[in-house]
Amino acid sequence: MARKSDYGNDSISMLKGADRVRKRPAVIFGSDDLEGCIHSFFEILSNSIDEAREGHGKQIIVTRFKDGSLQVEDFGRGIPLDYNPKEERYNWELVYCELYAGAKYDNNSLGDYEYSLGLNGLGACATQYSSEFFEVTVMRDKTKYSLSFRKGEPVGELIKEPYRFNRTGTIQRWKPDPEVFTDTVIPFERLQDIVKKQSVVNGGIEFILKDEITGSEESFLCPDGIKGYCDELNDMKGFTETYFFDGEEKGRDADDRPIYKVKAEVAFCFNNSVNELQYFHNSSFLEHGGSPDKAVKSAFVSEIDKQIKARDKYKSNESKIKFEDVQDSLILISSTFSTQTSYENQTKKAINNKFIQEFMTDLIRKHLEIWFIENKALGDKVVEQILVNKRSRENAEKTRINIKKQLSGKIDINNRIKKFVDCRSKDTDKRELYIVEGDSALGSVKLGRDAEFQGVMPVRGKILNCLKADYATIFKSEIITDLVKVLGCGVEISNKHSKDMSAFNLDMLRWNKVIICTDADVDGFQIRTLILAMIYRLMPTLIEKGYVYIAESPLFEITLHKKGKNAGEETYFAFNEKEKAEILEKLGDNANITLQRSKGLGENEPEMMWQTTMNPKTRRLIKVTPEDAKKTADVFDLLLGDNLQGRKQHIEEDGHLYLDMLDVG
């Protein structure tokens, strides 16, 4: 048997049959999660849409059954399943058991499907391969064909029965396999959204959606296509009505590429309450756009910039508009079809045809110019609104840049903040800040940390009680201002004393976790409380949003001294009295052990610091999550504020609960 490290000629293997999809579903469907499962459904729906759009049937029925299976029924010509003399195989094998087999490879030569959503001959086969079961019923040529599969393999033979009705079409029912997809329960709302969108871009085709679970049945028919959909989104709130236009052209993506046909429909309006951009190609929703998106951005920016200049609306030396200024007030739906399409991948979420982009850019620019000519007053209003959007964006950007400058300009934290130790990673989703007490703790924590993502900030001496001190005193404290600068997010107050501190912006927080790490003694608890009080008063959002943590330090260190063959020492850490008792009981009464209260952080070995306090896999963190701000304020005020009588009563009633924290030995 070859060792694992051997790499020879027999190391290369090939996936065959259904395993090509079942073991690597993301290659075909984009992922192996719910999105991939939904895409497998859309592959089957697409084939029925292609039939209906070619004029074969005007209705498609989608059903979700109680067992989680799905069914798509159409009234097209019916998928040919019988023997294919040209390929010398049955068509059902080609359609459902062979990747890259289908009837849509000759679209540009007036094949069976001129404008086809499916192109690669992958969808039906891949969905069949990825299903727990897959059943096909076809009516054509006065014959009813039936076929079944289980987990990608055919069950029985192709069944043929005489069928005396004139009805033709295909019914496909299948259940996505949980062995292939991590999530196979498609929410009904997603099915509704898909079917709704398809009714929009395939005007005149009725989609019926049935749900056996709820017993509901809905019909989706949009005879006005994307114009009707744009009207619906506009909902009488826009300041212009929907403008619709279309066009058709032939061209090629490069001199050495074939000529193909493109047709496009575009509907748009301007609206200050709603903005929406949706692109469809061969009825597939282009989530990431590609060529149509580039065309829309180029055409709208170019033409509206021209209109602003023609009206002399730019201020002196004012910069040109950007598409985001237009998009803030734009609803646009486009639907394109082409006889050749370059999708970015099998999931069809973007296209990159050069000619489609050029054709659409020219078409949109030309019709937008016509719209401005025919709608002079509305055009003035649109121009004014887009300039308002632009200037608002620029003011917001200036504010954001000023905050960033304040943070980065005043806070060269690596050089200007004493003792602060940064980490290497710049990814704020990974970075952790340990706030520790004193230089001695800094040393052990610095040596015990993972320098890739853990930074350390020491607090030198006792921090101010921020609940009692006024802002002038707070912002004169170097400890506090240094902490604020290291955190990076600014403070949530605004007065003359905080002018050197930037305004609070959670996006500028440099850390994913802010971890307070102090000794497990009275002084340590007090420092922890004072740091929490500071965060609570100056930047309470950090607590509310769950960024602040307390690192638990062990109270006891229990060392087991072993003799004989296994001589040596084993160390156990207990974080409370209960754990100490459990460990002692586990080791037994006769064990040779040493028990001591855990040392201060500064006396710990780096390995112990990593194991007990800093290793994400073994440490214990308490997330600071106050039930509400008032409760937190009341507790802080009781312990640190001016409520002397309340604190006295608290000590009298509850002080005995904390006696074990005192170092009385």
C-alpha positions as CSV (number, residue, x, y, z in Angstrom):
1,M,0.0,0.0,0.0
2,A,1.4,3.4,-1.0
3,R,2.3,5.7,1.9
4,K,0.4,9.0,2.2
5,S,3.6,10.9,1.1
6,D,4.0,8.9,-2.1
7,Y,3.0,10.9,-5.2
8,G,3.3,8.7,-8.4
9,N,1.4,7.8,-11.5
10,D,-1.3,6.0,-9.6
11,S,-2.0,9.1,-7.5
12,I,-4.1,10.8,-10.2
13,S,-7.8,9.9,-10.2
14,M,-10.9,11.1,-12.1
15,L,-14.4,11.7,-10.9
16,K,-16.9,9.8,-13.0
17,G,-20.7,9.9,-13.6
18,A,-22.8,11.5,-10.9
19,D,-19.7,12.0,-8.6
20,R,-18.6,14.8,-10.9
21,V,-21.5,16.9,-9.5
22,R,-22.3,15.2,-6.2
23,K,-18.7,15.6,-4.8
24,R,-18.1,19.0,-6.3
25,P,-21.5,20.8,-6.6
26,A,-20.0,24.3,-6.3
27,V,-18.2,23.9,-9.6
28,I,-21.6,23.8,-11.4
29,F,-23.9,25.6,-9.0
30,G,-21.5,28.2,-7.5
31,S,-21.7,26.8,-3.9
32,D,-22.9,23.7,-2.0
33,D,-25.2,25.7,0.3
34,L,-28.7,27.1,-0.1
35,E,-27.7,29.4,-3.0
36,G,-26.4,26.4,-4.9
37,C,-29.6,24.5,-4.3
38,I,-31.6,27.4,-5.5
39,H,-29.5,27.6,-8.6
40,S,-30.2,23.9,-9.4
41,F,-33.9,24.7,-9.3
42,F,-33.4,27.6,-11.6
43,E,-31.6,25.4,-14.1
44,I,-34.7,23.3,-14.6
45,L,-37.0,26.3,-14.6
46,S,-34.8,27.9,-17.3
47,N,-35.4,25.0,-19.7
48,S,-39.1,25.5,-19.5
49,I,-38.8,29.2,-19.9
50,D,-36.7,28.8,-23.1
51,E,-39.5,26.6,-24.5
52,A,-42.2,29.1,-23.7
53,R,-40.3,32.0,-25.0
54,E,-39.8,30.2,-28.3
55,G,-43.6,30.1,-28.5
56,H,-44.2,26.6,-27.2
57,G,-46.7,26.9,-24.4
58,K,-47.7,30.0,-22.5
59,Q,-47.9,28.6,-18.9
60,I,-45.4,27.2,-16.5
61,I,-46.4,25.6,-13.2
62,V,-44.0,25.4,-10.2
63,T,-44.9,23.3,-7.2
64,R,-43.3,22.9,-3.8
65,F,-44.4,19.6,-2.1
66,K,-44.6,18.8,1.6
67,D,-41.6,16.4,1.4
68,G,-39.4,19.3,0.1
69,S,-39.4,18.1,-3.5
70,L,-40.0,20.6,-6.3
71,Q,-41.8,20.2,-9.7
72,V,-41.7,22.3,-12.9
73,E,-44.3,21.6,-15.5
74,D,-44.5,23.2,-18.9
75,F,-46.6,22.9,-22.0
76,G,-43.8,23.0,-24.6
77,R,-42.8,20.4,-27.2
78,G,-41.6,17.9,-24.6
79,I,-37.9,16.9,-24.2
80,P,-36.9,14.3,-26.7
81,L,-36.0,11.1,-24.7
82,D,-36.1,8.4,-27.3
83,Y,-33.2,6.9,-29.3
84,N,-30.9,9.3,-31.1
85,P,-29.4,7.6,-34.2
86,K,-26.9,10.4,-34.8
87,E,-25.3,10.0,-31.3
88,E,-26.2,6.3,-31.2
89,R,-27.6,6.7,-27.7
90,Y,-30.9,7.5,-26.0
91,N,-31.6,11.2,-25.7
92,W,-32.5,10.7,-22.0
93,E,-28.9,9.6,-21.4
94,L,-27.6,12.7,-23.1
95,V,-29.9,15.1,-21.3
96,Y,-29.8,13.7,-17.8
97,C,-26.6,11.7,-17.6
98,E,-24.1,13.7,-19.7
99,L,-22.7,17.1,-19.0
100,Y,-22.3,19.3,-22.0
101,A,-25.1,17.7,-24.0
102,G,-28.1,19.7,-25.2
103,A,-30.0,21.4,-28.1
104,K,-28.6,25.0,-27.5
105,Y,-25.2,25.0,-29.1
106,D,-26.3,26.3,-32.5
107,N,-28.3,29.4,-31.4
108,N,-26.4,31.7,-33.6
109,S,-27.2,29.6,-36.6
110,L,-31.0,29.7,-36.0
111,G,-31.0,26.5,-33.9
112,D,-33.9,25.3,-31.8
113,Y,-33.5,28.2,-29.4
114,E,-32.5,31.6,-30.7
115,Y,-32.4,33.5,-27.4
116,S,-31.6,30.8,-24.8
117,L,-31.1,31.1,-21.1
118,G,-29.4,27.7,-21.0
119,L,-26.2,27.4,-23.1
120,N,-23.9,24.8,-21.7
121,G,-25.9,21.6,-21.6
122,L,-25.2,21.3,-17.8
123,G,-28.4,22.2,-16.0
124,A,-30.7,19.2,-16.3
125,C,-27.9,16.7,-15.9
126,A,-26.3,18.5,-12.9
127,T,-29.6,18.9,-11.1
128,Q,-30.5,15.2,-11.7
129,Y,-27.1,14.2,-10.4
130,S,-27.5,16.3,-7.2
131,S,-31.0,15.0,-6.4
132,E,-32.2,12.4,-3.9
133,F,-34.7,11.4,-6.6
134,F,-35.5,12.8,-10.0
135,E,-38.6,11.9,-12.0
136,V,-39.4,12.9,-15.6
137,T,-42.7,12.7,-17.5
138,V,-42.8,13.8,-21.1
139,M,-45.8,14.0,-23.5
140,R,-45.0,14.2,-27.2
141,D,-45.6,12.4,-30.4
142,K,-48.8,10.9,-29.0
143,T,-46.6,9.1,-26.4
144,K,-46.1,9.5,-22.7
145,Y,-42.5,8.9,-21.6
146,S,-41.6,8.2,-17.9
147,L,-38.1,8.0,-16.4
148,S,-36.8,7.8,-12.8
149,F,-33.4,8.4,-11.1
150,R,-32.2,7.9,-7.6
151,K,-29.0,9.7,-6.4
152,G,-27.9,10.3,-10.0
153,E,-28.5,6.7,-11.2
154,P,-31.3,5.6,-13.5
155,V,-34.0,3.3,-11.9
156,G,-35.4,0.9,-14.5
157,E,-35.9,1.6,-18.2
158,L,-37.5,4.4,-20.2
159,I,-41.3,3.6,-20.0
160,K,-43.3,4.5,-23.1
161,E,-47.2,4.5,-23.2
162,P,-49.6,5.6,-25.9
163,Y,-51.0,9.1,-25.1
164,R,-54.2,10.0,-27.0
165,F,-54.4,13.7,-25.9
166,N,-53.0,16.6,-27.9
167,R,-51.2,18.1,-24.9
168,T,-47.4,18.2,-25.1
169,G,-44.9,19.2,-22.4
170,T,-42.5,18.1,-19.7
171,I,-43.0,17.5,-16.0
172,Q,-39.9,17.2,-13.8
173,R,-40.1,16.5,-10.1
174,W,-37.0,16.1,-7.9
175,K,-35.8,16.5,-4.3
176,P,-32.5,18.2,-3.7
177,D,-30.1,15.8,-1.9
178,P,-28.8,16.8,1.6
179,E,-25.8,14.7,0.9
180,V,-24.9,17.2,-1.9
181,F,-26.2,20.6,-0.5
182,T,-25.8,21.7,3.1
183,D,-29.3,23.3,3.0
184,T,-32.1,22.0,0.8
185,V,-35.1,23.8,2.2
186,I,-35.7,26.7,-0.2
187,P,-37.8,29.4,1.5
188,F,-41.1,30.0,-0.4
189,E,-40.3,33.7,-0.6
190,R,-37.3,32.9,-2.7
191,L,-39.4,30.9,-5.1
192,Q,-41.8,33.7,-5.3
193,D,-39.1,36.2,-6.0
194,I,-37.6,34.1,-8.8
195,V,-41.0,33.4,-10.4
196,K,-42.0,37.1,-10.1
197,K,-38.8,38.2,-11.8
198,Q,-39.3,35.7,-14.6
199,S,-42.8,36.9,-15.3
200,V,-41.4,40.4,-15.6
201,V,-38.8,39.6,-18.2
202,N,-41.0,37.1,-20.0
203,G,-44.1,39.2,-20.5
204,G,-47.1,37.2,-21.6
205,I,-45.9,33.9,-20.0
206,E,-48.0,32.9,-17.0
207,F,-46.2,31.4,-14.0
208,I,-48.3,29.5,-11.5
209,L,-46.7,28.9,-8.1
210,K,-48.3,26.2,-5.9
211,D,-47.3,25.4,-2.3
212,E,-48.5,22.1,-0.9
213,I,-47.3,23.1,2.6
214,T,-49.6,26.1,2.9
215,G,-52.1,25.2,0.2
216,S,-51.5,28.5,-1.5
217,E,-51.6,29.1,-5.3
218,E,-50.5,32.3,-7.0
219,S,-50.4,33.5,-10.6
220,F,-47.7,35.7,-12.0
221,L,-48.4,37.3,-15.3
222,C,-46.9,40.6,-16.4
223,P,-48.1,41.5,-19.9
224,D,-46.4,44.9,-19.7
225,G,-43.0,43.3,-18.9
226,I,-40.3,45.5,-17.5
227,K,-42.2,48.7,-18.0
228,G,-45.0,47.4,-15.8
229,Y,-42.5,46.3,-13.2
230,C,-40.8,49.8,-13.3
231,D,-44.2,51.4,-12.8
232,E,-44.8,49.1,-9.8
233,L,-41.5,50.1,-8.2
234,N,-42.2,53.8,-9.0
235,D,-45.5,53.5,-7.2
236,M,-46.6,57.0,-7.9
237,K,-43.9,58.4,-5.7
238,G,-41.4,59.3,-8.4
239,F,-41.1,62.7,-9.9
240,T,-41.0,61.2,-13.5
241,E,-43.1,58.6,-15.1
242,T,-41.5,55.4,-16.6
243,Y,-39.8,55.8,-19.9
244,F,-39.5,52.7,-22.0
245,F,-37.4,52.0,-25.2
246,D,-35.9,49.1,-27.0
247,G,-33.6,48.3,-29.8
248,E,-32.0,45.5,-31.8
249,E,-28.6,45.2,-33.5
250,K,-26.0,42.8,-34.9
251,G,-22.3,42.9,-34.0
252,R,-19.3,41.0,-32.7
253,D,-17.1,41.1,-29.6
254,A,-13.8,41.1,-31.7
255,D,-12.8,41.0,-35.3
256,D,-12.1,37.3,-35.1
257,R,-15.4,36.5,-33.3
258,P,-18.7,35.6,-35.0
259,I,-21.5,38.1,-35.6
260,Y,-24.5,37.7,-33.3
261,K,-27.8,39.4,-32.6
262,V,-28.7,41.4,-29.6
263,K,-32.0,43.0,-28.6
264,A,-32.6,45.1,-25.5
265,E,-35.4,46.7,-23.5
266,V,-34.9,49.4,-21.0
267,A,-37.3,51.1,-18.6
268,F,-36.3,53.8,-16.2
269,C,-37.7,56.6,-14.0
270,F,-36.4,59.1,-11.4
271,N,-37.6,58.7,-7.8
272,N,-36.4,60.2,-4.5
273,S,-38.0,57.5,-2.3
274,V,-36.9,54.4,-4.1
275,N,-33.8,53.5,-6.1
276,E,-33.3,50.2,-7.9
277,L,-31.1,48.7,-10.6
278,Q,-31.9,45.3,-12.1
279,Y,-30.4,43.7,-15.1
280,F,-31.6,40.5,-16.9
281,H,-30.1,38.7,-19.8
282,N,-31.9,35.9,-21.7
283,S,-34.3,36.2,-18.7
284,S,-31.5,35.3,-16.1
285,F,-31.2,37.9,-13.3
286,L,-27.7,39.3,-13.5
287,E,-26.9,39.9,-9.8
288,H,-23.5,41.3,-10.6
289,G,-24.4,43.0,-13.9
290,G,-21.4,43.0,-16.1
291,S,-21.8,44.5,-19.5
292,P,-25.3,46.0,-19.0
293,D,-24.2,47.6,-15.7
294,K,-21.2,49.2,-17.3
295,A,-23.3,50.5,-20.2
296,V,-25.9,52.1,-17.9
297,K,-23.2,53.8,-15.7
298,S,-21.3,55.1,-18.7
299,A,-24.4,56.4,-20.6
300,F,-26.1,58.0,-17.7
301,V,-23.0,59.8,-16.3
302,S,-22.0,61.0,-19.8
303,E,-25.5,62.3,-20.8
304,I,-26.5,63.9,-17.5
305,D,-23.0,65.5,-17.2
306,K,-23.7,67.0,-20.7
307,Q,-27.1,68.2,-19.6
308,I,-25.7,69.9,-16.4
309,K,-23.0,71.7,-18.5
310,A,-25.6,72.8,-21.0
311,R,-27.7,74.3,-18.2
312,D,-24.5,75.8,-16.6
313,K,-25.4,74.3,-13.3
314,Y,-21.9,73.3,-12.1
315,K,-20.3,75.7,-9.7
316,S,-16.9,77.1,-10.5
317,N,-14.2,74.4,-10.4
318,E,-16.8,71.8,-9.3
319,S,-16.0,68.2,-10.0
320,K,-18.1,66.0,-12.4
321,I,-21.0,63.9,-11.2
322,K,-20.5,60.2,-10.4
323,F,-22.9,57.4,-11.1
324,E,-23.7,57.0,-7.4
325,D,-25.2,60.5,-7.6
326,V,-27.5,59.4,-10.4
327,Q,-28.2,56.0,-8.8
328,D,-29.6,57.6,-5.6
329,S,-32.6,58.7,-7.6
330,L,-32.9,56.1,-10.3
331,I,-35.0,53.1,-10.9
332,L,-33.9,51.2,-14.0
333,I,-34.7,47.7,-15.3
334,S,-33.0,46.3,-18.4
335,S,-33.7,43.1,-20.2
336,T,-31.4,41.9,-23.0
337,F,-31.3,38.9,-25.2
338,S,-28.5,37.7,-27.5
339,T,-27.8,34.7,-29.7
340,Q,-24.3,34.4,-28.2
341,T,-23.5,35.1,-24.6
342,S,-20.3,35.2,-22.5
343,Y,-21.3,34.5,-18.9
344,E,-18.7,35.0,-16.3
345,N,-19.4,31.4,-15.1
346,Q,-22.1,28.7,-15.0
347,T,-24.2,30.6,-12.4
348,K,-25.0,33.3,-15.0
349,K,-24.8,36.2,-12.6
350,A,-22.8,38.5,-14.9
351,I,-22.1,38.8,-18.6
352,N,-19.0,40.3,-20.2
353,N,-19.8,40.7,-24.0
354,K,-18.0,43.7,-25.4
355,F,-20.5,44.3,-28.2
356,I,-23.5,44.1,-25.8
357,Q,-21.9,46.8,-23.6
358,E,-21.2,49.1,-26.7
359,F,-24.6,48.6,-28.1
360,M,-26.4,49.3,-24.9
361,T,-24.3,52.4,-24.1
362,D,-25.1,53.9,-27.4
363,L,-28.8,52.9,-27.2
364,I,-29.3,54.4,-23.7
365,R,-27.4,57.6,-24.4
366,K,-29.4,58.3,-27.5
367,H,-32.8,57.7,-25.8
368,L,-31.8,59.6,-22.7
369,E,-30.9,62.6,-24.8
370,I,-34.4,62.3,-26.4
371,W,-36.0,62.2,-23.0
372,F,-34.3,65.4,-21.9
373,I,-35.4,67.1,-25.1
374,E,-39.0,66.0,-24.7
375,N,-39.1,66.7,-20.9
376,K,-37.5,70.1,-20.4
377,A,-39.0,71.0,-17.0
378,L,-38.6,67.5,-15.6
379,G,-35.1,67.4,-17.0
380,D,-34.2,70.6,-15.0
381,K,-35.6,68.9,-11.9
382,V,-33.6,65.8,-12.4
383,V,-30.4,67.8,-12.9
384,E,-31.0,69.8,-9.7
385,Q,-31.7,66.6,-7.7
386,I,-28.6,64.8,-9.0
387,L,-26.5,67.8,-8.1
388,V,-28.1,67.8,-4.6
389,N,-27.1,64.1,-4.3
390,K,-23.6,64.9,-5.5
391,R,-23.0,67.7,-3.0
392,S,-24.5,65.7,-0.1
393,R,-22.1,62.8,-1.0
394,E,-19.1,65.1,-1.2
395,N,-19.9,66.8,2.2
396,A,-20.3,63.3,3.8
397,E,-16.9,62.3,2.3
398,K,-15.3,65.4,3.6
399,T,-16.6,64.7,7.1
400,R,-15.4,61.1,6.9
401,I,-11.9,62.2,5.6
402,N,-11.6,64.8,8.4
403,I,-12.4,62.1,11.0
404,K,-9.8,59.8,9.5
405,K,-7.3,62.6,9.4
406,Q,-7.9,63.4,13.1
407,L,-7.5,59.7,13.9
408,S,-4.5,59.0,11.8
409,G,-2.9,62.5,11.9
410,K,-3.0,62.9,15.7
411,I,-2.6,59.3,16.5
412,D,0.6,57.7,15.2
413,I,-0.1,55.1,17.7
414,N,3.0,53.0,17.2
415,N,5.3,55.9,17.9
416,R,3.4,58.3,20.1
417,I,1.6,56.1,22.7
418,K,3.9,54.8,25.4
419,K,4.2,51.1,25.8
420,F,1.5,50.3,23.3
421,V,2.3,47.1,21.3
422,D,0.4,46.7,18.0
423,C,-0.2,43.4,16.1
424,R,0.8,42.7,12.5
425,S,-2.7,42.1,11.0
426,K,-4.5,45.1,9.5
427,D,-7.8,43.1,9.3
428,T,-10.1,44.7,11.9
429,D,-12.3,41.5,11.8
430,K,-9.4,39.6,13.4
431,R,-7.5,42.2,15.6
432,E,-7.8,41.9,19.4
433,L,-6.7,44.5,21.9
434,Y,-5.7,43.3,25.4
435,I,-5.9,46.2,28.0
436,V,-3.7,45.1,30.9
437,E,-2.6,46.6,34.2
438,G,1.0,47.7,34.5
439,D,4.3,47.1,32.8
440,S,4.9,43.7,34.4
441,A,1.7,42.3,32.9
442,L,2.6,43.9,29.6
443,G,5.8,41.8,29.5
444,S,4.1,38.4,30.1
445,V,1.1,39.2,27.9
446,K,3.4,40.5,25.1
447,L,5.5,37.4,25.2
448,G,2.5,35.0,25.5
449,R,0.3,36.6,22.8
450,D,-0.1,35.7,19.1
451,A,1.6,38.8,17.6
452,E,-0.3,38.3,14.3
453,F,-3.6,39.5,15.7
454,Q,-3.3,40.4,19.4
455,G,-2.2,43.9,20.5
456,V,-1.5,45.0,24.1
457,M,-2.1,48.3,25.8
458,P,-0.9,48.7,29.4
459,V,-2.7,50.9,31.9
460,R,-0.2,52.6,34.1
461,G,-1.5,53.2,37.6
462,K,-5.1,53.8,38.6
463,I,-7.4,55.2,36.0
464,L,-9.8,58.0,36.7
465,N,-13.3,57.3,37.8
466,C,-15.0,58.6,34.7
467,L,-18.5,58.5,36.3
468,K,-17.4,61.1,38.9
469,A,-14.9,63.2,37.0
470,D,-15.9,66.0,34.7
471,Y,-14.9,66.0,31.1
472,A,-12.1,68.6,31.5
473,T,-10.4,66.3,34.0
474,I,-11.1,63.2,31.9
475,F,-9.5,64.6,28.8
476,K,-6.4,65.8,30.7
477,S,-5.7,62.2,31.7
478,E,-3.0,60.7,29.5
479,I,-4.1,57.2,30.3
480,I,-7.6,57.8,29.0
481,T,-6.7,59.8,25.9
482,D,-4.1,57.2,25.0
483,L,-6.8,54.4,25.3
484,V,-9.2,56.4,23.2
485,K,-6.6,56.9,20.5
486,V,-5.6,53.2,20.5
487,L,-9.3,52.2,20.1
488,G,-9.6,54.6,17.2
489,C,-13.3,55.1,17.2
490,G,-13.5,58.5,18.9
491,V,-15.8,59.5,21.7
492,E,-19.6,59.9,21.9
493,I,-19.6,63.4,23.4
494,S,-19.1,66.8,21.9
495,N,-17.9,69.8,24.0
496,K,-14.9,72.1,24.2
497,H,-12.9,69.6,26.3
498,S,-13.1,66.9,23.7
499,K,-12.0,69.0,20.7
500,D,-8.8,67.0,20.3
501,M,-10.7,63.8,20.3
502,S,-12.5,62.7,17.0
503,A,-16.3,62.3,16.9
504,F,-17.4,58.7,17.4
505,N,-17.5,56.5,14.4
506,L,-17.9,52.7,14.9
507,D,-16.4,52.1,11.5
508,M,-13.1,53.5,12.6
509,L,-12.8,51.0,15.5
510,R,-9.5,49.2,15.0
511,W,-10.4,46.1,16.9
512,N,-12.8,43.2,16.7
513,K,-12.5,42.5,20.4
514,V,-11.5,44.9,23.3
515,I,-10.4,42.6,26.1
516,I,-9.9,43.9,29.6
517,C,-7.3,41.6,31.3
518,T,-6.5,42.3,35.0
519,D,-5.3,40.3,38.0
520,A,-7.9,38.2,39.8
521,D,-7.7,40.3,43.0
522,V,-9.3,43.4,44.5
523,D,-7.0,45.8,42.7
524,G,-7.5,44.0,39.5
525,F,-11.3,44.1,39.8
526,Q,-11.2,47.8,40.6
527,I,-9.1,48.6,37.6
528,R,-11.4,46.5,35.4
529,T,-14.4,48.4,36.7
530,L,-12.8,51.8,36.1
531,I,-11.9,50.8,32.5
532,L,-15.5,49.7,31.9
533,A,-16.7,52.9,33.4
534,M,-14.6,54.9,31.0
535,I,-15.9,52.9,28.0
536,Y,-19.4,53.2,29.3
537,R,-19.3,57.0,29.6
538,L,-17.2,57.9,26.5
539,M,-18.2,55.2,24.0
540,P,-21.1,53.1,25.3
541,T,-21.9,51.8,21.8
542,L,-18.9,49.5,22.1
543,I,-20.6,47.8,25.0
544,E,-24.1,47.8,23.3
545,K,-22.6,46.3,20.2
546,G,-20.7,43.6,22.0
547,Y,-17.1,44.6,21.3
548,V,-16.0,44.6,25.0
549,Y,-14.9,41.5,26.8
550,I,-13.3,40.5,30.2
551,A,-10.6,37.9,30.2
552,E,-11.0,35.5,33.1
553,S,-7.8,34.7,34.9
554,P,-7.4,31.5,36.9
555,L,-7.7,31.8,40.7
556,F,-5.8,28.7,41.6
557,E,-2.8,26.8,40.1
558,I,-2.8,23.1,41.1
559,T,0.4,21.2,40.3
560,L,0.4,17.4,40.4
561,H,3.9,15.9,41.1
562,K,4.2,12.4,39.6
563,K,6.7,9.8,40.5
564,G,7.9,6.5,39.0
565,K,7.8,5.9,35.2
566,N,5.7,8.9,34.4
567,A,7.6,11.2,36.7
568,G,7.1,14.9,36.1
569,E,4.5,17.6,36.8
570,E,1.1,18.4,35.5
571,T,-0.5,21.8,36.1
572,Y,-4.2,22.4,36.3
573,F,-5.9,25.8,36.5
574,A,-9.2,26.5,38.4
575,F,-11.1,29.7,37.7
576,N,-13.3,29.4,40.8
577,E,-13.8,27.4,44.1
578,K,-16.0,24.9,42.4
579,E,-13.5,24.0,39.7
580,K,-10.8,23.8,42.4
581,A,-12.8,21.2,44.3
582,E,-13.6,19.3,41.1
583,I,-9.9,19.1,40.1
584,L,-8.8,18.0,43.6
585,E,-11.5,15.4,43.7
586,K,-10.4,14.1,40.3
587,L,-6.7,13.9,41.4
588,G,-7.6,12.0,44.6
589,D,-6.7,12.4,48.2
590,N,-3.4,10.6,48.0
591,A,-2.1,12.7,45.1
592,N,1.1,14.7,45.7
593,I,-0.1,18.2,44.8
594,T,0.8,21.8,45.4
595,L,-2.1,24.3,45.6
596,Q,-1.6,28.0,45.4
597,R,-3.5,31.0,44.5
598,S,-2.7,32.1,41.0
599,K,0.0,34.7,40.7
600,G,-0.5,38.1,39.2
601,L,-0.4,38.4,35.4
602,G,3.1,39.9,35.6
603,E,4.5,36.8,37.3
604,N,3.0,34.3,34.9
605,E,5.1,32.4,32.3
606,P,4.3,33.4,28.7
607,E,3.2,29.8,28.0
608,M,0.7,29.9,30.9
609,M,-0.6,33.3,29.7
610,W,-1.3,31.9,26.2
611,Q,-2.9,28.7,27.5
612,T,-5.2,30.3,30.2
613,T,-5.9,33.8,28.9
614,M,-5.0,34.4,25.3
615,N,-5.5,31.3,23.2
616,P,-8.9,31.6,21.5
617,K,-9.4,27.8,21.8
618,T,-8.8,27.6,25.6
619,R,-9.3,31.1,27.1
620,R,-12.4,32.2,28.8
621,L,-13.9,35.5,27.8
622,I,-17.0,37.2,29.2
623,K,-18.8,39.4,26.8
624,V,-20.0,42.7,28.4
625,T,-23.6,42.9,27.4
626,P,-25.7,45.1,29.7
627,E,-29.4,44.4,29.6
628,D,-30.0,48.1,29.2
629,A,-28.0,51.3,29.6
630,K,-29.8,52.5,32.7
631,K,-29.1,49.2,34.6
632,T,-25.4,49.5,33.8
633,A,-25.4,53.2,34.9
634,D,-27.1,52.3,38.1
635,V,-24.5,49.6,38.9
636,F,-21.6,51.8,38.1
637,D,-23.1,54.7,40.1
638,L,-23.6,52.4,43.0
639,L,-20.0,51.2,43.0
640,L,-18.2,54.3,41.9
641,G,-20.5,57.3,42.0
642,D,-21.8,59.7,44.6
643,N,-24.5,57.3,46.0
644,L,-22.7,56.8,49.3
645,Q,-25.8,55.6,51.2
646,G,-26.5,53.0,48.4
647,R,-23.0,51.8,48.4
648,K,-23.0,51.5,52.2
649,Q,-26.2,49.5,52.1
650,H,-24.8,47.3,49.3
651,I,-21.7,46.5,51.4
652,E,-23.7,45.7,54.5
653,E,-26.1,43.4,52.6
654,D,-23.9,41.8,50.0
655,G,-20.3,42.4,51.1
656,H,-19.9,38.9,52.5
657,L,-20.3,37.5,49.0
658,Y,-17.0,39.1,48.0
659,L,-14.8,38.2,51.0
660,D,-13.1,35.4,49.1
661,M,-11.6,38.0,46.8
662,L,-9.6,39.6,49.6
663,D,-6.0,38.5,50.1
664,V,-6.2,38.0,53.8
665,G,-3.2,35.6,54.1
